[in-house]
């Protein structure tokens, strides 16, 4: 029988539509202004902490919409942004040093929807407001820094081996070593190929000369390190600012994208991203009582510090070595198979470290991570700039042996922690300079404007098309309109499901799809009209209409998809958003316009005798 | 030929003249005036601020001038309460701090602080890259289309469709050049979308031409193509109208940021509709399309199978 879908096909279509409605649903609930608290240390919050915070908020008299504690994170929802900001300020004042307070717009999705993984669409920065930075790591500087290190190392290596050289100079990206005899040179080549594997050694024309340059592989490594270091540092700093959903991503070989949704004060964000960090090695003071120091009576010659987990610790005031004496750090395993970090010091650092450790075997030594940042704060309507020094003890370990140029730090919990520490050490000590090469900030008022305007244009465009189709194609037009409605719903559902970022151009993509989605139906309906004009029966006209239009629809849409793919491939942020919605729109429209309308047409006209089609 | 059919291909000479004029004017303007590139491509700083009351632009300008921003352009954006300030990339000045300095300068004299709506800073090197990537994207999509159409249809069609696309792109760019409308990343995306749209139109027409070449027994190429164009005409117009409807909504209601994007698409859709009828098909005809070009290839193997 013509124009009848088998039951499974009808069910399949209905299931897809139902899922579409279900997963599009979260977008109707909007957002709650909320405050998110998380631990800034490695230990997660306990229930007691959550209770404590809840009491603070309740005592303040600010109405709390809901309070959630999950996975060590606290989320307090409020009725409006005023309440949210008041509470955030309050908590920032009263918080312990272990708490990060972030403003967030938490989706007000009901629990049952969240439990099936249904979340609202992820809004791009142009819609929710926030800051987007593109940072470029100065790779030339990273390489130059490495060259300087090798230059120093080669000189000290020659001195250590008691080889007399005429000169060691930097020569256009290479290090030129001039020796006194050819024999010396051969000895140096020998040393270099053993101890400086990362260098390419070329013998000069002059028999006593040789040139060393950083090999291509080593250069690649240096660049990779520079990028990884900077990303780690940035990630740590962003965590300190308290941003709910930050994005820190590598882009290309030497760039980093940082997106901070909801952050309005770019000046402050720039300050924080631009802070410098360093490291210090200090001996721990085990002779004195830590608790006394906590209550304000630190012994002379020692200072109170805090560990990662918030534990207080006394360290000697005298610094053994500082971060700028660290030339490299890498992670690995010690001879017992425990996670370790291998550190390389420069000549001066090595000497100091050697002396200090020789005298203090068996005593604990601490690594202190130091950040300098300038912060601008509003105090009583006035802006106050404050330079802040933040110190954190990242590792405490017992000295087992006399250290020299290269040594290892053990006592770490896992290889992961070792990797992080190595990165931090490198990050603190040798981060290559970064430049902000692109900045896009969208204020909250514009973000909301963009959402409103986007919604309005989708709505108006949609209604115009609905009216036009209904007038022109009558019953069939109405059917196409139902399909168009579902098309919109499914696009939203897919965007919500894959959590693609919705941007303003993305909304434009949806609007455009609405216009183009009817194309498939227009093709089909025109074909049906033609068939009727050619004297075919309504039933067979419907059948051949759908049949013949199918190939055309496919061809036409594949080419558009092709363009959307190119757009996606080259696009940055906003353009990508457009490409994503356009491609999803095309694919979804194929489903709704062909299968969806056919199902309804079959229900309305199929399986019975009809004289005339309302088309 | 049927009564109410339009002889599209008979008017191809007129179309050729119209298209030639449009293209020549566009190219001349592109060479003479160039495109008014946005900061996405040129690099620079852009600050959009909002006031509760319409501010005095002249005053803002002089404030900025006094603070050392001589090259700042100040204009209203969308409404009289919104102001857009543009700064060219400056050498030797930390671009990062530029936007903050501008804001400080403005707020230092104003009684009511401005609401920051948008800050964009694009470094010159990033701008160059975006421009280059954009050009490449255009070329890649053209190339991809050339291959796809040649594979699905025939190389004459593929040349016809790409020629029509160049036609559309050049005229759309020409429009932006003649009226000196700002050309930024979103407009580039629109131009690429125009390629997709216009191609969609062209493919539908080609599809029908191919079908008719295969099914209609008699008739010259020109007649068959005319029949095909007439058969697809109402579809071509219908789709263009619905798309144009939503684009008008977008242009009028979508806000200033998306305005030029919608305009580019509107022009593109108009030109694309015209070109799929008056450019893409005449070129295929001029290249000497014949029925044989489109006959389904008979596989050699099949003949052998039929041998006893």
Contacts between the chains, C-beta under 8 A, distances in Angstrom:
chain1	res1	chain2	res2	distance
A	126	B	257	7.7
A	134	B	126	6.7
A	136	B	123	7.8
A	264	B	116	7.4
A	266	B	99	7.1
A	266	B	100	7.2
A	266	B	119	6.3
A	267	B	100	4.8
A	270	B	96	6.0
A	270	B	97	7.8
A	270	B	100	7.7
A	435	B	96	7.7
A	435	B	123	7.5
A	436	B	95	7.5
A	436	B	96	4.6
A	436	B	121	7.4
A	436	B	123	7.9
A	437	B	122	7.8
A	437	B	123	3.7
A	437	B	125	6.5
A	437	B	126	5.1
A	438	B	121	6.5
A	438	B	122	5.2
A	438	B	123	6.0
A	438	B	126	5.0
A	439	B	96	7.1
A	439	B	99	7.2
A	439	B	119	6.4
A	439	B	120	6.8
A	439	B	121	4.0
A	440	B	118	7.7
A	440	B	119	7.2
A	440	B	120	5.0
A	440	B	121	7.7
A	441	B	99	7.9
A	441	B	116	7.1
A	441	B	118	6.4
A	441	B	119	3.9
A	441	B	120	7.5
A	442	B	117	7.4
A	442	B	118	5.4
A	443	B	50	7.9
A	443	B	115	6.4
A	443	B	116	4.8
A	443	B	117	4.6
A	443	B	118	6.4
A	445	B	50	6.4
A	445	B	115	5.8
A	445	B	117	6.1
A	446	B	48	7.1
A	446	B	50	7.8
A	446	B	117	4.1
A	446	B	118	5.5
A	449	B	255	6.6
A	450	B	255	6.3
A	450	B	257	7.1
A	453	B	253	6.0
A	453	B	254	5.4
A	453	B	255	4.0
A	453	B	258	7.6
A	454	B	254	6.7
A	454	B	255	7.7
A	454	B	258	7.9
A	456	B	253	4.8
A	457	B	246	7.8
A	457	B	249	4.9
A	457	B	250	4.6
A	457	B	252	7.8
A	457	B	253	4.2
A	457	B	254	4.3
A	457	B	258	7.9
A	460	B	249	4.2
A	460	B	253	5.9
A	461	B	245	6.4
A	461	B	246	3.2
A	461	B	247	7.7
A	461	B	249	3.8
A	461	B	250	6.4
A	462	B	246	7.5
A	464	B	245	4.3
A	464	B	246	6.8
A	464	B	249	6.3
A	465	B	242	5.0
A	465	B	245	5.8
A	465	B	246	6.3
A	468	B	241	6.8
A	468	B	242	6.1
A	468	B	245	6.4
A	469	B	242	7.3
A	472	B	238	7.1
A	504	B	254	7.9
A	504	B	255	7.7
A	504	B	257	6.1
A	504	B	258	5.9
A	505	B	186	5.4
A	505	B	189	6.1
A	505	B	258	7.2
A	505	B	261	6.8
A	507	B	254	7.8
A	508	B	186	7.7
A	508	B	250	6.1
A	508	B	254	6.8
A	508	B	258	5.6
A	508	B	261	5.9
A	508	B	262	7.1
A	511	B	246	5.0
A	511	B	247	7.5
A	511	B	249	7.1
A	511	B	250	5.1
A	511	B	254	7.6
A	512	B	193	6.6
A	512	B	243	7.2
A	512	B	246	6.8
A	512	B	247	7.4
A	512	B	265	6.9
A	514	B	246	5.4
A	515	B	239	7.9
A	515	B	242	5.1
A	515	B	243	3.5
A	515	B	244	7.6
A	515	B	245	6.8
A	515	B	246	4.0
A	515	B	247	6.8
A	516	B	197	7.1
A	516	B	200	7.3
A	516	B	239	7.2
A	516	B	242	8.0
A	516	B	243	5.9
A	518	B	238	7.9
A	518	B	239	7.1
A	518	B	242	5.1
A	519	B	200	7.1
A	519	B	235	8.0
A	519	B	239	4.5
A	519	B	242	7.7
A	519	B	243	7.9
A	522	B	235	5.2
A	522	B	238	4.5
A	522	B	239	5.3
A	522	B	242	7.6
A	523	B	204	6.8
A	523	B	235	5.6
A	526	B	232	7.7
A	526	B	234	5.7
A	526	B	235	4.5
A	526	B	238	7.4
A	530	B	231	6.6
A	548	B	211	7.9
A	551	B	207	6.9
A	552	B	203	7.5
A	552	B	204	5.6
A	552	B	207	4.4
A	552	B	208	7.5
A	555	B	152	6.1
A	555	B	203	5.1
A	555	B	204	7.9
A	555	B	207	5.8
A	556	B	199	7.9
A	556	B	200	4.5
A	556	B	201	8.0
A	556	B	203	4.6
A	556	B	204	5.3
A	556	B	207	7.5
A	557	B	200	7.3
A	558	B	148	7.1
A	559	B	145	6.1
A	559	B	148	6.2
A	559	B	149	7.5
A	559	B	196	6.9
A	559	B	199	4.7
A	559	B	200	6.3
A	559	B	203	5.7
A	560	B	196	4.1
A	560	B	197	7.1
A	560	B	199	6.9
A	560	B	200	5.2
A	562	B	141	6.9
A	562	B	144	5.1
A	562	B	145	6.5
A	562	B	148	6.2
A	562	B	196	7.7
A	563	B	141	5.0
A	563	B	144	7.8
A	563	B	145	7.6
A	563	B	192	5.9
A	563	B	193	7.1
A	563	B	195	5.4
A	563	B	196	3.6
A	563	B	199	7.2
A	564	B	196	6.6
A	566	B	137	5.5
A	566	B	140	5.1
A	566	B	141	4.2
A	566	B	144	6.5
A	566	B	192	7.0
A	567	B	137	6.7
A	567	B	141	7.8
A	567	B	189	6.3
A	567	B	192	5.3
A	567	B	193	7.6
A	569	B	137	7.5
A	569	B	140	7.7
A	570	B	133	4.9
A	570	B	134	7.2
A	570	B	136	6.6
A	570	B	137	4.0
A	570	B	140	7.5
A	571	B	137	7.8
A	571	B	189	7.3
A	572	B	130	7.2
A	572	B	185	7.5
A	574	B	185	6.4
A	574	B	186	6.5
A	574	B	189	7.7
A	575	B	185	5.9
A	575	B	186	7.4
A	575	B	188	7.6
A	575	B	189	4.7
A	578	B	186	7.7
A	578	B	189	5.1
A	578	B	193	7.5
A	579	B	189	7.8
A	582	B	193	6.9
A	582	B	196	7.7
